Amino acid sequence: NTVCDVLRAGCRSLLVPFAAGGETEQTVRSLMLEELGLATVLTEKDLTPEGLAQAIEQALAGPRPAAHRLDLG
């Protein structure tokens, strides 16, 4: 739901998908959004103070997400 809200708002976003215990759904979906230019992704393994700061800077430096035609319903 939060990701849908972010997509509706059209703002830059940084997603850190939950991947513990072999979970893959959030990772797959967030990487697809990143490929579409709608989000920046930081994996749990890269979630360090330095990694987070770099990912935030990357997300802020990028263009605003383009309009999309994803069905958010």
PyRosetta script that sets phi, psi and omega in degrees:
from pyrosetta import init, pose_from_sequence

init()
pose = pose_from_sequence("NTVCDVLRAGCRSLLVPFAAGGETEQTVRSLMLEELGLATVLTEKDLTPEGLAQAIEQALAGPRPAAHRLDLG")
pose.set_psi(1, -40.5)
pose.set_omega(1, -179.6)
pose.set_phi(2, -63.5)
pose.set_psi(2, -41.5)
pose.set_omega(2, 179.7)
pose.set_phi(3, -64.4)
pose.set_psi(3, -39.6)
pose.set_omega(3, 176.3)
pose.set_phi(4, -61.0)
pose.set_psi(4, -41.8)
pose.set_omega(4, 177.8)
pose.set_phi(5, -61.4)
pose.set_psi(5, -42.3)
pose.set_omega(5, 179.3)
pose.set_phi(6, -64.6)
pose.set_psi(6, -42.3)
pose.set_omega(6, 178.9)
pose.set_phi(7, -64.5)
pose.set_psi(7, -39.0)
pose.set_omega(7, 177.6)
pose.set_phi(8, -65.2)
pose.set_psi(8, -36.8)
pose.set_omega(8, -178.6)
pose.set_phi(9, -72.2)
pose.set_psi(9, -24.7)
pose.set_omega(9, 178.8)
pose.set_phi(10, 71.9)
pose.set_psi(10, 24.6)
pose.set_omega(10, -178.8)
pose.set_phi(11, -98.4)
pose.set_psi(11, 163.0)
pose.set_omega(11, 174.6)
pose.set_phi(12, -64.5)
pose.set_psi(12, 147.1)
pose.set_omega(12, -179.7)
pose.set_phi(13, -144.6)
pose.set_psi(13, 153.4)
pose.set_omega(13, 175.2)
pose.set_phi(14, -122.0)
pose.set_psi(14, 117.8)
pose.set_omega(14, -178.5)
pose.set_phi(15, -106.1)
pose.set_psi(15, 134.1)
pose.set_omega(15, 174.4)
pose.set_phi(16, -120.2)
pose.set_psi(16, 93.1)
pose.set_omega(16, -175.4)
pose.set_phi(17, -69.6)
pose.set_psi(17, 141.8)
pose.set_omega(17, 175.6)
pose.set_phi(18, -71.6)
pose.set_psi(18, 124.7)
pose.set_omega(18, -177.0)
pose.set_phi(19, -132.4)
pose.set_psi(19, 3.9)
pose.set_omega(19, -179.2)
pose.set_phi(20, -65.3)
pose.set_psi(20, 152.4)
pose.set_omega(20, 177.1)
pose.set_phi(21, 67.2)
pose.set_psi(21, 22.0)
pose.set_omega(21, 177.9)
pose.set_phi(22, 81.1)
pose.set_psi(22, 10.0)
pose.set_omega(22, 177.8)
pose.set_phi(23, -63.0)
pose.set_psi(23, 137.9)
pose.set_omega(23, -179.1)
pose.set_phi(24, -127.6)
pose.set_psi(24, -18.4)
pose.set_omega(24, -172.7)
pose.set_phi(25, -56.9)
pose.set_psi(25, -50.3)
pose.set_omega(25, -178.6)
pose.set_phi(26, -65.5)
pose.set_psi(26, -37.3)
pose.set_omega(26, 178.9)
pose.set_phi(27, -63.9)
pose.set_psi(27, -47.9)
pose.set_omega(27, -179.6)
pose.set_phi(28, -60.0)
pose.set_psi(28, -47.9)
pose.set_omega(28, -177.4)
pose.set_phi(29, -66.3)
pose.set_psi(29, -42.2)
pose.set_omega(29, -178.1)
pose.set_phi(30, -68.1)
pose.set_psi(30, -37.6)
pose.set_omega(30, 177.6)
pose.set_phi(31, -66.2)
pose.set_psi(31, -33.2)
pose.set_omega(31, 175.5)
pose.set_phi(32, -65.5)
pose.set_psi(32, -41.1)
pose.set_omega(32, 177.9)
pose.set_phi(33, -65.3)
pose.set_psi(33, -37.6)
pose.set_omega(33, 177.6)
pose.set_phi(34, -64.3)
pose.set_psi(34, -42.6)
pose.set_omega(34, 178.6)
pose.set_phi(35, -61.1)
pose.set_psi(35, -31.8)
pose.set_omega(35, 178.7)
pose.set_phi(36, -81.9)
pose.set_psi(36, -2.6)
pose.set_omega(36, -179.6)
pose.set_phi(37, 77.3)
pose.set_psi(37, 22.2)
pose.set_omega(37, -176.7)
pose.set_phi(38, -102.6)
pose.set_psi(38, -5.7)
pose.set_omega(38, -178.2)
pose.set_phi(39, -163.0)
pose.set_psi(39, 162.7)
pose.set_omega(39, 170.0)
pose.set_phi(40, -111.2)
pose.set_psi(40, 138.6)
pose.set_omega(40, -176.7)
pose.set_phi(41, -115.5)
pose.set_psi(41, 136.8)
pose.set_omega(41, 172.7)
pose.set_phi(42, -124.1)
pose.set_psi(42, 120.6)
pose.set_omega(42, -179.1)
pose.set_phi(43, -77.0)
pose.set_psi(43, 157.6)
pose.set_omega(43, 179.5)
pose.set_phi(44, -57.6)
pose.set_psi(44, -37.4)
pose.set_omega(44, -178.0)
pose.set_phi(45, -66.9)
pose.set_psi(45, -23.9)
pose.set_omega(45, 179.1)
pose.set_phi(46, -97.9)
pose.set_psi(46, 5.8)
pose.set_omega(46, -178.0)
pose.set_phi(47, -80.6)
pose.set_psi(47, 84.7)
pose.set_omega(47, 175.3)
pose.set_phi(48, -125.0)
pose.set_psi(48, 166.5)
pose.set_omega(48, 177.0)
pose.set_phi(49, -54.7)
pose.set_psi(49, -42.9)
pose.set_omega(49, -179.7)
pose.set_phi(50, -68.6)
pose.set_psi(50, -44.0)
pose.set_omega(50, 179.7)
pose.set_phi(51, -63.0)
pose.set_psi(51, -40.2)
pose.set_omega(51, 178.5)
pose.set_phi(52, -65.7)
pose.set_psi(52, -45.0)
pose.set_omega(52, 179.0)
pose.set_phi(53, -60.3)
pose.set_psi(53, -43.4)
pose.set_omega(53, -180.0)
pose.set_phi(54, -65.1)
pose.set_psi(54, -41.2)
pose.set_omega(54, -179.7)
pose.set_phi(55, -67.1)
pose.set_psi(55, -37.7)
pose.set_omega(55, 176.9)
pose.set_phi(56, -63.8)
pose.set_psi(56, -45.7)
pose.set_omega(56, 178.4)
pose.set_phi(57, -60.9)
pose.set_psi(57, -41.0)
pose.set_omega(57, 178.9)
pose.set_phi(58, -63.1)
pose.set_psi(58, -45.0)
pose.set_omega(58, -179.1)
pose.set_phi(59, -64.3)
pose.set_psi(59, -41.2)
pose.set_omega(59, -179.2)
pose.set_phi(60, -71.2)
pose.set_psi(60, -30.4)
pose.set_omega(60, -178.3)
pose.set_phi(61, -78.3)
pose.set_psi(61, -21.8)
pose.set_omega(61, -177.8)
pose.set_phi(62, -76.6)
pose.set_psi(62, 168.7)
pose.set_omega(62, 178.4)
pose.set_phi(63, -70.5)
pose.set_psi(63, 159.4)
pose.set_omega(63, 173.5)
pose.set_phi(64, -62.7)
pose.set_psi(64, 147.1)
pose.set_omega(64, 179.7)
pose.set_phi(65, -58.8)
pose.set_psi(65, 141.1)
pose.set_omega(65, 178.4)
pose.set_phi(66, -73.7)
pose.set_psi(66, 161.6)
pose.set_omega(66, 174.1)
pose.set_phi(67, -59.9)
pose.set_psi(67, 147.9)
pose.set_omega(67, -178.4)
pose.set_phi(68, -134.5)
pose.set_psi(68, 167.2)
pose.set_omega(68, 179.9)
pose.set_phi(69, -120.1)
pose.set_psi(69, 30.6)
pose.set_omega(69, 179.2)
pose.set_phi(70, -72.2)
pose.set_psi(70, 139.5)
pose.set_omega(70, 176.9)
pose.set_phi(71, -81.6)
pose.set_psi(71, 108.3)
pose.set_omega(71, -177.1)
pose.set_phi(72, -96.3)
pose.set_psi(72, 7.0)
pose.set_omega(72, -176.9)
pose.set_phi(73, -81.8)
pose.dump_pdb("model.pdb")
